[in-house]
Amino acid sequence: MNNLLKALVSAQAEITNPVKDSKNPHFKNNYASLESVLDAVTKPLNKHGLVLTQTIMPTPVVSLVTTLWHAESGEHIDSIVPLNPAKTDPQGYAAACTYYRRMTIKSLLGLAEVDDDGNEASTPAPARQQPRAVQQVIAKLGGEVVPEMDSATLCGLMREAKTLDELNKLAEKAKLLPVSERNEPREIYTKRKGELA
């Protein structure tokens, strides 16, 4: 895993946060499209010998498999997310797949979204304390606790929660986030709790 982590640290220094270039009319918010996320990460990853792949695994549950590969050594990190669309037709799976492709890339690489005001879009992302992959390795080796998912992913799942029980379980995961990242999930929880009650 050392080769992958060294390359990832180098790539992270060059990766900028994706720009919120799309609008969700249902929630009346802006978000970074899959294209924006891929634009932000592909060149820096490839420059340092890293390749990102995303495939669908059909069994036992239809899942999205996101893998970050170190091309030379074959070392890799996998993220597997079950796709549970509200509508189980091809369009439902396509929508869920696109959403989770964006979220898993951002989560795997520790990215956030920034507003495109012209200046922020052209400046590099602020330095992060440690890449997400490094945090995961530290956690596996018995180091600090790492949240199961980042704030953006958690907020997206809270917005899509279908039951109060599902929303409450996500709220428990929000308690693992750094204090500075808990405001948005708290606001979404309060709003969604009223809608689902």
C-alpha positions in Angstrom: 0.0 0.0 0.0 3.0 2.3 0.4 3.4 3.0 -3.3 -0.3 3.9 -3.7 -0.2 6.2 -0.6 2.9 8.0 -1.7 1.4 8.6 -5.2 -1.9 9.7 -3.6 -0.2 12.2 -1.4 1.5 13.8 -4.4 -1.7 13.8 -6.4 -3.7 15.3 -3.5 -1.4 18.3 -3.6 -2.6 19.0 -7.2 -6.3 18.1 -6.9 -8.7 20.9 -6.7 -12.2 20.6 -5.2 -14.9 20.2 -7.9 -17.0 23.1 -8.8 -20.8 23.1 -8.1 -21.8 23.4 -11.8 -25.3 21.8 -11.7 -28.6 22.7 -10.0 -31.0 20.3 -8.3 -34.4 21.8 -8.8 -36.0 19.5 -6.2 -33.8 20.6 -3.3 -33.0 24.0 -4.9 -29.3 23.6 -4.3 -26.2 23.5 -6.5 -23.9 20.5 -6.7 -20.8 19.3 -8.6 -21.7 17.1 -11.5 -19.9 13.8 -12.2 -18.1 15.6 -15.1 -16.9 18.3 -12.7 -15.7 15.8 -10.2 -13.8 13.8 -12.8 -12.3 17.0 -14.3 -10.9 17.9 -10.9 -9.3 14.5 -10.2 -8.4 12.6 -13.4 -5.2 14.5 -14.6 -3.5 14.8 -11.1 -4.2 11.1 -10.4 -3.0 9.9 -13.8 0.1 12.2 -13.6 1.1 10.3 -10.4 0.4 6.8 -11.8 -3.0 6.4 -10.2 -6.1 5.2 -12.1 -9.7 5.4 -10.9 -12.1 2.8 -12.1 -15.8 2.4 -11.4 -17.8 -0.7 -12.3 -21.1 -2.2 -11.5 -21.1 -5.5 -9.6 -24.5 -7.3 -10.3 -24.5 -9.9 -7.5 -25.5 -10.5 -4.8 -26.8 -6.9 -4.6 -26.3 -4.5 -7.5 -23.4 -2.4 -6.3 -21.0 0.3 -7.5 -17.3 -0.7 -7.1 -14.9 2.3 -7.1 -11.2 1.3 -7.2 -8.2 3.6 -6.9 -5.3 1.7 -8.5 -1.5 2.4 -8.4 -0.7 1.3 -12.0 2.8 0.2 -11.4 2.4 -1.9 -8.3 -1.2 -3.0 -8.6 -2.0 -1.8 -5.1 -5.5 -0.5 -4.8 -8.2 0.8 -2.5 -11.8 -0.4 -3.1 -15.1 1.3 -2.1 -18.3 -0.8 -2.6 -21.7 0.9 -2.3 -25.0 -1.0 -2.8 -27.3 0.7 -5.2 -30.8 0.9 -3.8 -32.7 3.2 -6.1 -36.3 4.3 -5.2 -37.3 3.1 -8.7 -35.8 -0.2 -9.7 -36.0 0.4 -13.4 -32.9 1.3 -15.6 -33.4 5.0 -15.1 -33.5 4.6 -11.3 -30.3 2.5 -11.4 -28.6 5.0 -13.7 -29.5 8.0 -11.4 -28.3 6.1 -8.3 -25.1 5.1 -10.1 -24.3 8.6 -11.2 -25.0 10.0 -7.7 -22.8 7.4 -6.0 -20.1 7.7 -8.6 -19.7 11.3 -7.6 -20.0 10.7 -3.9 -17.5 7.8 -3.8 -14.9 9.7 -5.7 -15.2 12.7 -3.4 -15.2 10.5 -0.3 -12.3 8.3 -1.4 -10.2 11.4 -2.2 -11.5 13.6 0.7 -12.9 16.3 -1.6 -15.5 19.0 -0.9 -17.5 21.1 -3.4 -16.8 24.8 -3.9 -19.0 27.5 -5.4 -17.9 28.7 -8.9 -17.5 32.5 -8.3 -14.7 32.7 -10.8 -11.9 33.1 -8.2 -12.5 29.9 -6.2 -12.7 27.9 -9.4 -9.2 28.9 -10.5 -7.4 28.5 -7.1 -6.2 25.2 -5.7 -8.0 23.6 -2.9 -6.8 24.4 0.6 -4.3 21.9 2.0 -6.0 19.0 3.8 -4.5 17.5 7.0 -4.3 14.0 5.5 -5.7 12.4 2.4 -8.7 10.2 3.1 -6.9 7.0 2.1 -4.2 7.8 4.7 -6.8 8.3 7.3 -8.4 4.9 6.5 -5.0 3.2 6.8 -4.4 4.9 10.2 -7.8 3.7 11.4 -7.1 0.1 10.2 -3.8 0.2 12.1 -5.5 1.3 15.3 -5.0 5.0 15.0 -7.5 7.8 15.2 -11.2 7.3 14.5 -12.2 8.1 10.9 -15.9 8.9 10.1 -17.6 6.3 7.9 -18.3 8.9 5.3 -17.7 12.6 4.6 -20.2 15.4 5.3 -21.2 15.7 1.6 -22.1 12.0 1.3 -23.9 12.0 4.6 -26.0 15.1 3.6 -26.9 13.5 0.3 -28.1 10.3 2.0 -30.0 12.3 4.6 -31.8 14.1 1.8 -32.8 10.8 0.3 -33.8 9.0 3.5 -37.1 7.3 3.1 -37.9 6.6 6.7 -37.4 8.3 10.1 -35.4 5.2 11.2 -33.0 5.5 8.3 -32.6 9.3 8.9 -31.9 8.6 12.6 -29.2 6.1 11.8 -27.5 8.6 9.5 -27.8 11.2 12.3 -25.8 8.9 14.5 -23.0 8.7 11.8 -23.0 12.5 11.7 -21.8 12.5 15.3 -18.5 11.0 14.0 -17.8 14.0 11.8 -15.5 16.7 12.9 -17.4 19.4 14.9 -16.8 21.9 12.1 -18.7 19.7 9.6 -21.8 18.9 11.7 -23.9 22.1 11.0 -25.2 21.1 7.5 -26.1 17.5 8.5 -27.9 18.9 11.6 -29.9 21.4 9.5 -30.9 18.7 7.0 -31.8 16.3 9.8 -34.1 18.8 11.4 -35.8 19.6 8.0 -36.1 15.9 7.0 -37.4 14.8 10.4 -40.3 17.2 10.0 -41.0 15.9 6.5 -40.9 12.2 7.5 -42.7 12.5 10.9 
